[in-house]
Amino acid sequence: MRNPRAIVVGAGVSGLTTAVCLAEAGWSVRVLARDTPMATSSASAGAMWGPYLVSDPRVEPWSLESLHVLEELAADPSTGVAMVTGVEASRSPITPPGWTAKVRDFARCAPGDLPDGFVSGWRSTIPVIDMTAYLGFLCRRLERAEVDIEEYAVRSFDDPALDAPVIVNCSAIGARDLVPDERLVPIQGQLVVVDNPGIHEFFADHDDDPTLMAYILPQGDRVVLGGSADRGRSDLRVDPDVGAGILARCIAIDPRLAGARVLGHRVGLRPNRDRIRLDAAPLGSRRLIHNYGHGGSGVSLSWGCAREVLALADADTLP
């Protein structure tokens, strides 16, 4: 067992997954984060597998690698991952993305199989993730690997606390100030959690207009309803009007949601960038690896990107 040292900055899904990959490959790892895992935007996500609000030629291989891991994790209910069948659809003609050829049970929908107002779409079985349960699962893996998650706000890469040969920046939207990186833009997202009235299949729209955004994700006795995409908005305040719009759009798609008891609202920030930042550079005598800018695809890219970080770290000659 090797014992090189690495510090991961950030405890969202990208940071935790990266720390798991490093630690289980024999690295001695610490995680430093301004927010605890359950206070990150990752904990506020829906979530379902599928690249969203991200543009990068490396997205497909990274997301498919993550898909394979999530499919394996779905065999254990304690992970928070479940394989769920459902429909993705659009109000205008749409060609299914290339990655749909790799998912389970893919089939195009006939117009009569779609909700009113939708004209094209497909059915498939993909991972749907209860993020609070999933982040807890990742934390338990880190605990078994003897990795500490410490609440500490890193404000500069010159911080003396970053006393390791390899630093991995998984600070999500925090990278805008930490790097700094003005190409990183927050996209605020809001969702509503309600009692499950008997829904067992997911639904997600593929329209470009964020005012039409709707997704329905069953998670046991709850359903997560979305969503919104407010580019440039960086606050975490719940907007009652946005929540009401989400409920109205989702009820129109599945009337069983009418009257469902609202359990809560969630707000998070998607770290959007024109291209994912995943690269390595010298930091004095150390090595700095960036892993951020995943947009709305943090969990969908998490394992592929984390394994890329591991490869970059292993390629380095450590003191």
ZALO-492768 format. One record per atom (N, C-alpha, C): residue in three letters; x, y, z. Coordinates in steps of 0.02 Angstrom, whole numbers, padded with zeros to 5 digits, always signed. Each point is the difference from the previous one (the first is absolute). Layout:
BEGIN
ALAXYZ...
***
This chain:
BEGIN
MET+00042-00059+00000MET-00042+00059+00000MET+00044+00062+00000ARG-00010+00043-00050ARG+00037+00063-00003ARG-00029+00049+00051ASN+00037+00052+00015ASN-00026+00049+00047ASN+00016+00071-00021PRO-00011+00019-00063PRO+00008+00070-00019PRO-00058+00040+00030ARG+00010+00065+00006ARG-00049+00042+00034ARG-00035+00046-00050ALA-00066+00008+00011ALA-00040+00044-00042ALA-00051+00036+00044ILE-00014+00061-00017ILE-00054+00038+00031ILE-00052+00016-00053VAL-00062-00018+00012VAL-00056+00017-00044VAL-00036+00059+00030VAL-00009+00052-00040VAL-00036+00060+00022VAL-00071-00004-00026GLY-00049-00007+00045GLY-00069-00005-00020GLY-00030-00067+00020ALA-00063+00002+00026ALA-00032-00061+00024ALA-00068-00011-00032GLY-00009+00025-00062GLY-00059-00018-00039GLY+00012-00068-00032VAL-00043-00020-00047VAL+00006-00066-00028VAL+00065-00010-00037SER+00026+00052-00034SER+00064-00007-00035SER+00058-00008+00049GLY+00000+00040+00053GLY+00054-00005+00049GLY+00000-00066+00037LEU-00059-00023+00022LEU-00003-00063+00037LEU+00018-00059-00045THR-00024+00000-00062THR+00016-00056-00045THR+00074-00001-00016THR+00029+00059-00011THR+00072+00003-00013THR+00039-00025+00060ALA-00020+00019+00060ALA+00035-00023+00061ALA-00007-00076+00007VAL-00058-00028-00016VAL-00009-00072+00003VAL+00048-00035-00048CYS+00003+00024-00062CYS+00044-00032-00050CYS+00073+00003+00022LEU+00022+00057+00025LEU+00069+00007+00022LEU+00014-00045+00060ALA-00044+00002+00050ALA+00012-00038+00062ALA-00001-00075-00013GLU-00047-00023-00042GLU-00004-00072-00012GLU+00054-00025-00047ALA+00037+00048-00030ALA+00059-00018-00040ALA+00064+00004+00040GLY-00005+00014+00065GLY+00058+00000+00043GLY+00027+00067+00020TRP-00034+00054-00018TRP+00022+00066+00019TRP-00022+00017+00071SER+00041+00037+00035SER-00019+00030+00064SER-00034+00066-00015VAL-00064+00007+00018VAL-00041+00056-00024VAL-00031+00038+00057ARG-00002+00066-00006ARG-00041+00043+00042ARG-00048+00038-00045VAL-00059+00015+00026VAL-00048+00042-00035VAL-00011+00063+00040LEU+00012+00057-00031LEU-00012+00065+00032LEU-00057+00033-00038ALA-00052+00023+00036ALA-00058+00028-00034ALA-00033+00054+00042ARG-00021+00052-00034ARG-00036+00054+00034ARG-00066-00026+00028ASP-00033-00044-00038ASP-00065-00026+00019ASP+00004-00076+00011THR-00039-00024+00048THR-00005-00072+00009THR-00036-00030-00061PRO+00008-00064-00012PRO-00033-00030-00059PRO-00074+00015-00004MET-00036-00002+00055MET-00072+00009-00002MET-00020+00074-00008ALA+00049+00045+00003ALA-00013+00071-00011ALA+00022+00023-00069THR+00025-00045-00041THR+00022+00018-00067THR-00059+00001-00049SER+00011+00030-00059SER-00052-00002-00051SER-00014-00071-00024SER+00049-00045+00007SER-00011-00070-00020SER-00058-00030+00040ALA-00006+00019+00064ALA-00054-00028+00041ALA-00068+00026-00021SER-00001+00055-00037SER-00063+00029-00023SER-00023-00026-00067ALA+00042-00040-00032ALA-00016-00023-00068ALA-00054-00053+00000GLY-00029-00014-00060GLY-00055-00046-00008GLY+00013-00071+00024ALA+00034-00040-00034ALA+00039+00008-00061ALA-00010-00062-00043MET+00015+00007-00065MET-00003-00057-00045MET+00063+00001-00043TRP+00020-00059-00024TRP+00058-00002-00044TRP-00019+00027-00068GLY+00045+00040-00028GLY-00009+00027-00067GLY+00035+00067-00005PRO+00045+00008-00049PRO+00035+00065-00008PRO-00050+00057-00010TYR+00011+00055+00037TYR-00045+00058-00003TYR+00038+00063+00015LEU-00011+00052-00039LEU+00032+00065+00009LEU+00076-00007+00004VAL+00028-00037-00047VAL+00072-00010-00002VAL+00020-00010-00072SER+00057+00029-00018SER+00025-00005-00069SER+00075-00014+00002ASP+00017-00059-00023ASP+00070-00020+00001ASP+00006-00065-00040PRO+00049-00007-00044PRO+00006-00062-00039PRO+00012-00062+00042ARG+00020+00010+00063ARG+00015-00057+00044ARG-00060-00023+00040VAL-00057+00034-00008VAL-00059-00014+00041VAL-00024-00072-00010GLU-00006-00023-00062GLU-00030-00066-00011GLU+00041-00056+00033PRO+00065-00005-00011PRO+00036-00055+00033PRO-00001+00004+00076TRP+00006+00061+00027TRP-00002+00007+00073TRP-00069-00018+00027SER-00053+00021-00034SER-00067-00014+00025SER-00017-00074-00006LEU+00023-00033-00054LEU-00014-00071-00008LEU+00039-00041+00052GLU+00060+00021+00017GLU+00037-00034+00053GLU-00038+00006+00066SER-00026+00060+00013SER-00039+00010+00061SER-00064-00041-00001LEU-00032-00005-00059LEU-00060-00040-00006LEU+00012-00072+00022HIS+00055-00029-00023HIS+00014-00070+00018HIS+00008-00008+00075VAL+00033+00048+00033VAL+00009-00005+00073VAL-00067+00006+00035LEU-00041+00049-00021LEU-00065+00010+00032LEU-00045-00060-00010GLU+00003-00032-00058GLU-00040-00060-00011GLU+00020-00055+00050GLU+00064-00006+00014GLU+00023-00050+00049GLU-00023+00019+00070LEU+00004+00064+00017LEU-00020+00022+00067LEU-00074-00009+00012ALA-00040+00001-00053ALA-00073-00006+00008ALA-00020-00068+00028ALA+00045-00048+00000ALA-00016-00065+00029ALA-00005+00003+00076ASP+00025+00054+00030ASP-00002+00009+00073ASP-00044+00060+00016PRO-00060-00010+00027PRO-00046+00056+00014PRO+00030+00053+00046SER+00048-00019+00042SER+00027+00049+00047SER+00042+00054-00033THR+00017-00009-00064THR+00039+00050-00036THR-00042+00060-00020GLY-00066-00008-00002GLY-00043+00054-00025GLY-00008+00000-00075VAL+00030-00049-00034VAL-00005-00005-00073VAL-00051-00054-00018ALA-00045+00016-00047ALA-00049-00049-00023ALA-00006+00005-00076MET-00008-00057-00032MET-00013-00001-00072MET-00075+00009-00011VAL-00018+00054-00034VAL-00070+00019-00008VAL-00015+00008-00074THR-00056-00026-00022THR-00023+00007-00069THR-00042+00063-00006GLY+00006+00033-00056GLY-00040+00060-00011GLY+00008+00028-00069VAL-00025+00061-00009VAL-00004+00033-00065VAL+00037+00066+00001GLU+00037+00013-00052GLU+00028+00066-00013GLU-00031+00025-00065ALA-00024+00062+00000ALA-00041+00022-00056ALA+00011+00074-00014SER-00023+00021-00059SER+00006+00069-00021SER-00065+00023-00033ARG-00012+00065+00004ARG-00059+00030-00032ARG+00012+00014-00074SER+00060-00012-00023SER+00017+00006-00071SER+00038-00062-00021PRO+00004-00015-00065PRO+00037-00059-00022PRO+00072+00001+00025ILE+00023-00056+00025ILE+00068-00004+00028ILE+00031-00066-00018THR+00065+00003-00015THR+00039-00061-00012THR+00031-00022+00066PRO-00009-00061+00022PRO+00029-00022+00063PRO+00075+00009+00000PRO+00029+00023+00055PRO+00073+00007+00004PRO+00035-00067-00011GLY+00063+00003-00020GLY+00037-00061-00015GLY+00004-00048+00058TRP+00002+00026+00062TRP+00009-00044+00056TRP-00061-00045+00013THR-00057+00015-00031THR-00059-00042+00012THR+00010-00071-00027ALA+00047-00008-00047ALA+00013-00067-00026ALA+00033-00045+00053LYS+00024+00030+00055LYS+00036-00038+00051LYS-00043-00015+00061VAL-00061+00028+00004VAL-00041-00010+00060VAL-00046-00060-00009ARG-00027-00024+00056ARG-00042-00059-00002ARG-00069+00016-00028ASP-00028-00048-00035ASP-00070+00000-00020ASP-00019+00059-00044PHE+00047+00027-00038PHE-00016+00059-00041PHE-00050-00018-00054ALA-00051+00043-00007ALA-00049-00007-00054ALA-00032+00067-00013ARG-00009+00018-00062ARG-00035+00062-00017ARG-00074-00006+00019CYS-00028+00057+00020CYS-00070+00002+00019CYS-00044+00018-00060ALA-00057-00032-00005ALA-00051+00023-00047ALA-00033+00062+00028PRO-00024+00045-00042PRO-00031+00062+00025PRO-00054-00012+00052GLY-00038-00054-00007GLY-00053-00014+00048GLY+00025-00021+00069ASP+00065-00015+00005ASP+00029-00021+00064ASP+00030+00058+00039LEU-00007+00061-00026LEU+00029+00059+00031LEU-00053+00043+00032PRO+00018+00039+00051PRO-00049+00046+00029PRO-00023+00052-00051ASP-00057+00030+00013ASP-00027+00052-00044ASP+00052+00055-00011GLY+00007+00020-00063GLY+00046+00054-00016GLY+00069-00023-00021PHE+00016-00064+00010PHE+00065-00026-00018PHE-00007-00040-00065VAL+00050+00007-00044VAL-00007-00030-00067VAL+00053-00053-00014SER+00054-00002+00039SER+00051-00052-00012SER+00034-00017+00066GLY+00027-00061+00003GLY+00032-00021+00061GLY+00019-00073-00002TRP+00026-00025+00056TRP+00022-00069+00005TRP-00007-00025+00072ARG-00003-00065+00005ARG-00001-00034+00065ARG+00067-00033+00011SER+00021-00004+00064SER+00061-00035+00017SER+00000-00013+00075THR+00049-00037+00022THR+00010-00013+00071THR+00069+00027+00019ILE+00001+00048+00046ILE+00063+00033+00019ILE+00003+00009+00075PRO+00058+00016+00027PRO+00005+00012+00073PRO-00036+00064+00020VAL-00040-00005+00052VAL-00028+00058+00035VAL+00029-00001+00069ILE+00026+00057+00023ILE+00041+00001+00060ILE-00031+00045+00053ASP-00012-00029+00059ASP-00018+00039+00059ASP+00065+00028+00028MET+00013+00064-00012MET+00066+00027+00014MET+00018+00002+00073THR-00048+00010+00045THR+00018+00000+00071THR+00024-00070+00020ALA-00035-00052-00023ALA+00022-00068+00015ALA+00066-00016-00034TYR+00008+00024-00062TYR+00060-00016-00038TYR+00062+00034+00030LEU-00006+00063+00019LEU+00056+00034+00032LEU+00018-00034+00066GLY-00050-00024+00036GLY+00014-00038+00061GLY+00038-00063-00015PHE-00018-00034-00054PHE+00036-00060-00021PHE+00074+00015-00016LEU+00012+00054-00037LEU+00069+00019-00015LEU+00039+00017+00063CYS-00033+00034+00047CYS+00034+00017+00063CYS+00018-00064+00039ARG-00043-00049-00002ARG+00015-00063+00035ARG+00059-00036-00032ARG+00005+00003-00066ARG+00059-00029-00034ARG+00063+00036+00020LEU-00003+00066+00007LEU+00059+00037+00021LEU+00017-00015+00073GLU-00050-00009+00041GLU+00013-00017+00070GLU+00036-00067+00004ARG-00022-00049-00040ARG+00033-00065+00000ARG+00072+00006-00025ALA+00012+00048-00044ALA+00068+00011-00026ALA+00041+00046+00044GLU-00028+00019+00058GLU+00033+00043+00049GLU+00017+00068-00028VAL-00048+00028-00038VAL+00007+00067-00029VAL-00042+00048+00041ASP+00032+00054+00024ASP-00036+00051+00038ASP-00028+00053-00047ILE-00062+00022+00015ILE-00031+00057-00034ILE-00002+00057+00050GLU+00038+00052-00014GLU+00008+00055+00048GLU-00032+00063-00026GLU-00039+00034+00042GLU-00030+00064-00018GLU+00055+00054+00003TYR+00019+00023-00058TYR+00053+00050-00005TYR-00006+00035-00067ALA-00005+00065+00001ALA-00008+00039-00061ALA+00069+00016-00029VAL+00017-00031-00055VAL+00063+00015-00034VAL-00011+00060-00045ARG+00036+00054+00012ARG-00010+00063-00037ARG+00057+00014-00049SER+00053-00040+00004SER+00057+00010-00044SER+00039-00065-00005PHE+00030-00013-00057PHE+00042-00059-00006PHE+00067+00009+00035ASP+00012+00059+00027ASP+00059+00012+00041ASP-00013-00015+00074ASP-00061-00021+00016ASP-00019-00015+00069ASP+00047-00054+00029PRO+00030+00014+00058PRO+00045-00050+00030PRO-00034-00067+00016ALA-00067+00000+00004ALA-00035-00062+00014ALA+00005-00050-00058LEU+00017+00025-00059LEU+00006-00044-00059LEU+00071-00030-00002ASP+00015-00038+00052ASP+00067-00027+00009ASP+00005-00071-00026ALA-00009-00008-00065ALA+00004-00066-00031ALA+00029+00007-00069PRO+00031-00053-00025PRO+00030+00003-00067PRO-00051+00011-00056VAL-00062-00023+00010VAL-00052+00006-00050VAL-00061+00034+00030ILE-00024+00053-00032ILE-00060+00035+00019ILE-00051-00010-00056VAL-00061-00020+00017VAL-00052-00009-00050VAL-00056+00050+00015ASN-00012+00043-00048ASN-00050+00053+00007ASN-00068-00024-00026CYS-00044-00018+00047CYS-00068-00021-00016CYS-00049+00049+00033SER+00015+00064-00004SER-00036+00051+00038SER-00063+00024-00034ALA-00019-00031-00057ALA-00063+00017-00035ALA-00004+00075-00013ILE-00056+00032+00018ILE-00008+00071-00015ILE+00050+00042+00039GLY+00027-00028+00055GLY+00051+00036+00038GLY+00063+00013-00039ALA+00012-00038-00054ALA+00059+00010-00041ALA+00000+00068-00035ARG-00059+00030-00006ARG-00004+00066-00031ARG+00043+00050+00038ASP+00002-00005+00066ASP+00042+00045+00041ASP+00067-00031+00016LEU+00001-00066+00011LEU+00062-00032+00023LEU+00053+00000-00054VAL-00018-00014-00063VAL+00052-00008-00052VAL+00037+00065-00016PRO-00032+00057-00016PRO-00071+00011-00015PRO-00015-00017-00073ASP-00065-00011-00015ASP-00021-00021-00066ASP-00065+00035-00018GLU+00005+00052-00041GLU-00060+00037-00019GLU-00041-00036-00053ARG+00027-00053-00029ARG-00038-00040-00048ARG-00051-00045+00034LEU+00004-00004+00066LEU-00046-00041+00039LEU-00060+00042+00020VAL-00060-00022-00018VAL-00061+00038+00011VAL-00049-00042+00040PRO-00031+00028+00053PRO-00050-00038+00036PRO-00066-00003-00039ILE-00032-00057+00001ILE-00068-00007-00026ILE-00042-00028+00058GLN-00040+00044+00029GLN-00039-00020+00058GLN-00056-00047-00021GLY-00010-00052+00039GLY-00054-00048-00012GLY-00041-00009+00062GLN-00065-00006-00010GLN-00047-00011+00056GLN-00042-00061-00015LEU-00019-00037+00052LEU-00044-00056-00007LEU-00046-00005+00060VAL-00051-00042-00006VAL-00050-00010+00051VAL-00004-00074+00016VAL-00004-00017+00065VAL-00007-00069+00022VAL-00070-00010+00027VAL-00035-00051-00025VAL-00069-00014+00021VAL-00008-00073+00019ASP-00055-00014+00036ASP-00018-00070+00012ASP-00012-00035-00067ASN+00017-00064-00002ASN-00009-00038-00062ASN-00072-00028-00002PRO-00040+00022-00050PRO-00068-00025-00005PRO-00007-00066-00038GLY+00056-00034-00011GLY-00002-00063-00035GLY+00037+00000-00067ILE+00049+00044-00007ILE+00039+00006-00062ILE+00062-00045+00005HIS+00011-00040-00051HIS+00056-00046+00000HIS+00047+00011-00059GLU-00019+00042-00049GLU+00042+00014-00057GLU+00020+00073+00000PHE+00060+00014-00026PHE+00022+00070-00004PHE-00025+00032-00064PHE+00001+00065-00001PHE-00012+00039-00061PHE+00048+00059+00000ALA+00027+00016-00059ALA+00043+00059-00007ALA-00009+00030-00069ASP-00006+00067-00002ASP-00008+00032-00065ASP+00069+00018-00029HIS+00003+00009-00065HIS+00062+00019-00034HIS-00008+00064-00039ASP-00041+00046+00026ASP-00009+00064-00033ASP+00054+00049+00022ASP+00021+00044-00046ASP+00053+00048+00016ASP-00025+00058+00043ASP-00065+00014-00002ASP-00028+00057+00037ASP-00004-00018+00075PRO+00039+00034+00043PRO-00001-00017+00071PRO-00066+00012+00033THR-00043+00043-00029THR-00066+00012+00030THR-00047-00059-00010LEU+00019-00047-00044LEU-00040-00059-00012LEU+00028-00062+00035MET+00056+00008+00034MET+00034-00057+00030MET-00045-00039+00048ALA+00000-00065-00008ALA-00039-00043+00045ALA+00033-00068+00005TYR+00007-00025+00061TYR+00021-00069+00009TYR-00032-00027+00063ILE-00013-00065-00002ILE-00035-00034+00054ILE+00041-00062+00017LEU+00028-00002+00061LEU+00046-00053+00019LEU-00026-00035+00062PRO-00029-00060-00006PRO-00023-00036+00059PRO+00059-00027+00040GLN-00003+00010+00066GLN+00051-00025+00045GLN-00034-00029+00061GLY-00025-00061-00007GLY-00035-00032+00055GLY-00066+00035+00016ASP-00008+00023+00062ASP-00063+00031+00020ASP-00002+00075-00017ARG+00051+00024-00036ARG+00002+00071-00020ARG+00008+00004-00076VAL-00017+00059-00026VAL+00014+00015-00069VAL+00035+00067-00003VAL+00054+00004-00036VAL+00035+00063-00010VAL-00023+00030-00066LEU-00023+00062+00003LEU-00026+00035-00059LEU+00044+00059-00018GLY+00014+00007-00064GLY+00041+00056-00021GLY-00029+00031-00063GLY+00030+00051-00022GLY+00056+00032+00032GLY+00004+00070-00027SER+00059+00030+00008SER+00014+00067-00026SER+00073+00004-00018ALA+00017+00050-00041ALA+00070+00011-00020ALA+00008+00075-00010ASP+00017+00034+00054ASP+00006+00074-00001ASP+00074+00018-00005ARG+00022+00012-00061ARG+00071+00013-00013ARG+00022+00065+00031GLY+00057-00002+00035GLY+00029+00059+00032GLY-00026+00015+00069ARG-00052-00035+00022ARG-00027+00011+00067ARG+00037-00043+00050SER+00027+00030+00053SER+00043-00037+00045SER-00026-00004+00071ASP-00062+00024+00014ASP-00026-00006+00068ASP-00035-00067+00007LEU-00013-00019+00062LEU-00031-00064+00016LEU-00069+00009+00031ARG-00032+00056-00014ARG-00067+00012+00027ARG-00053-00037-00041VAL-00047-00030+00035VAL-00057-00032-00033VAL-00046+00054-00027ASP-00018-00005-00064ASP-00046+00046-00031ASP-00068-00034-00004PRO-00050+00024+00038PRO-00066-00034+00000PRO-00031-00003-00069ASP+00010+00052-00041ASP-00029-00001-00068ASP+00031-00054-00043VAL+00066-00009+00006VAL+00033-00054-00037VAL-00026-00068+00022GLY-00007-00008+00067GLY-00027-00063+00026GLY-00070-00014-00025ALA-00042+00052-00002ALA-00069-00009-00025ALA+00000-00019-00073GLY+00045+00030-00039GLY+00005-00018-00071GLY+00021-00071-00011ILE+00048-00023+00041ILE+00022-00070-00005ILE-00058-00047+00014LEU-00036+00013+00054LEU-00057-00043+00016LEU-00052-00001-00056ALA-00015+00059-00027ALA-00051+00004-00053ALA+00022-00040-00062ARG+00063+00007-00020ARG+00024-00035-00060ARG-00001-00076+00011CYS+00020-00022+00060CYS+00003-00072+00013CYS-00070-00030+00008ILE-00047+00037+00029ILE-00069-00024+00006ILE-00031-00007-00069ALA+00016+00047-00046ALA-00026-00004-00068ALA+00025-00064-00035ILE+00060-00022+00017ILE+00028-00060-00030ILE-00028-00063+00034ASP-00006+00002+00066ASP-00027-00057+00037ASP-00049+00025+00052PRO-00065-00002-00016PRO-00051+00028+00045PRO-00003-00033+00069ARG+00031-00058+00008ARG+00001-00031+00066ARG+00035+00043+00052LEU+00041+00048-00023LEU+00036+00043+00046LEU-00044+00055+00029ALA-00058+00011-00027ALA-00045+00052+00026ALA-00020-00018+00071GLY+00012+00047+00045GLY-00017-00012+00070GLY+00052-00036+00040ALA+00055-00022-00032ALA+00054-00033+00038ALA+00030+00048+00051ARG+00011-00024+00060ARG+00027+00043+00053ARG+00072+00021-00015VAL+00012+00065+00003VAL+00068+00026-00011VAL+00041-00012+00063LEU+00056-00034-00008LEU+00045-00015+00056LEU+00056+00051+00007GLY+00016+00034-00054GLY+00054+00049+00005GLY+00022+00024-00068HIS+00043+00050+00001HIS+00030+00030-00060HIS+00076-00004+00006ARG+00034-00008-00056ARG+00073+00000-00001ARG+00024+00049-00053VAL+00056+00032+00016VAL+00032+00046-00048VAL+00074-00015-00001GLY+00029-00003-00060GLY+00072-00011-00007GLY+00027+00038-00059LEU+00066+00000-00006LEU+00034+00037-00054LEU+00038-00050-00043ARG-00016-00001-00064ARG+00037-00042-00047ARG+00061+00039-00023PRO+00060-00029+00005PRO+00062+00035-00022PRO+00011-00008-00075ASN-00025+00048-00039ASN+00001-00006-00073ASN+00061+00033-00029ARG+00030-00032-00049ARG+00060+00025-00032ARG-00003-00020-00074ASP+00032+00039-00044ASP-00002-00018-00071ASP+00034-00067-00014ARG+00045-00020+00045ARG+00034-00065-00006ARG+00019-00021+00071ILE-00008-00064+00015ILE+00019-00026+00066ILE+00074+00013+00012ARG+00017+00021+00059ARG+00071+00009+00018ARG+00024-00063+00034LEU+00036-00041-00037LEU+00031-00059+00029LEU+00069-00006-00030ASP+00049+00027+00037ASP+00069+00000-00024ASP+00047+00006+00060ALA+00064-00005-00014ALA+00050+00003+00053ALA+00053+00051-00017ALA+00027+00033+00051ALA+00052+00051-00010ALA+00044+00002+00062PRO+00062+00022-00008PRO+00043+00008+00059PRO-00026+00053+00047LEU+00010-00011+00064LEU-00015+00049+00052LEU+00061+00003+00045GLY+00051+00038-00022GLY+00065-00004+00033GLY+00028-00069-00008SER+00017-00033+00055SER+00025-00068-00003SER-00056-00051+00002ARG-00062+00024+00005ARG-00057-00045+00004ARG-00035-00004-00068ARG-00054-00039-00001ARG-00039-00008-00061ARG-00072+00018+00016LEU-00028+00045-00041LEU-00070+00021+00009LEU-00042-00030-00057ILE-00051-00037+00019ILE-00046-00030-00049ILE-00068+00032+00009HIS-00027+00027-00053HIS-00067+00031+00001HIS-00052-00051-00023ASN-00057-00001+00034ASN-00056-00043-00020ASN-00064+00036+00018TYR-00022+00046-00044TYR-00061+00039+00013TYR-00030+00024-00066GLY-00058+00032+00006GLY-00035+00025-00060GLY-00045-00051-00033HIS-00032-00043+00041HIS-00040-00056-00027HIS-00072+00019-00015GLY-00019+00064+00009GLY-00067+00021-00016GLY-00052-00039+00040GLY-00051-00026-00035GLY-00051-00039+00032GLY+00014-00075-00003SER+00063-00018-00009SER+00019-00071-00012SER+00049-00026+00052GLY-00001+00030+00060GLY+00050-00020+00050GLY+00000-00074+00015VAL-00058-00028+00017VAL-00002-00071+00017VAL+00008-00042-00063SER-00025+00024-00057SER+00005-00039-00062SER+00072-00007-00025LEU+00043+00046+00019LEU+00070-00001-00021LEU+00047-00021+00055SER-00025-00008+00060SER+00042-00003+00060SER+00053-00055-00002TRP-00019-00061-00018TRP+00048-00055+00002TRP+00050+00004-00058GLY-00023+00019-00059GLY+00046+00008-00056GLY+00052+00054+00014CYS-00022+00056+00026CYS+00046+00054+00015CYS+00047-00018+00058ALA-00027-00033+00051ALA+00042-00019+00057ALA+00056-00048-00021ARG-00016-00045-00044ARG+00052-00047-00023ARG+00051+00034-00045GLU-00022+00052-00036GLU+00048+00040-00038GLU+00047+00037+00047VAL-00027+00027+00056VAL+00043+00032+00050VAL+00051-00050+00027LEU-00022-00061+00015LEU+00046-00050+00026LEU+00056-00014-00050ALA-00017-00003-00064ALA+00052-00012-00051ALA+00049+00058-00002LEU-00024+00062+00005LEU+00044+00058+00000LEU+00044+00000+00062ALA-00028-00019+00057ALA+00039-00001+00062ALA+00052-00055-00002ASP-00018-00058-00027ASP+00048-00055-00003ASP+00056+00014-00049ALA-00012+00043-00049ALA+00051+00017-00050ALA+00053+00046+00028ASP-00014+00029+00057ASP+00047+00049+00029ASP+00055-00036+00038THR+00060+00029-00002THR+00056-00024+00041THR-00004+00036+00067LEU-00018-00037+00052LEU-00011+00031+00065LEU+00063-00002+00042PRO+00009+00051+00042PRO+00058+00001+00044PRO-00007-00053+00055
***
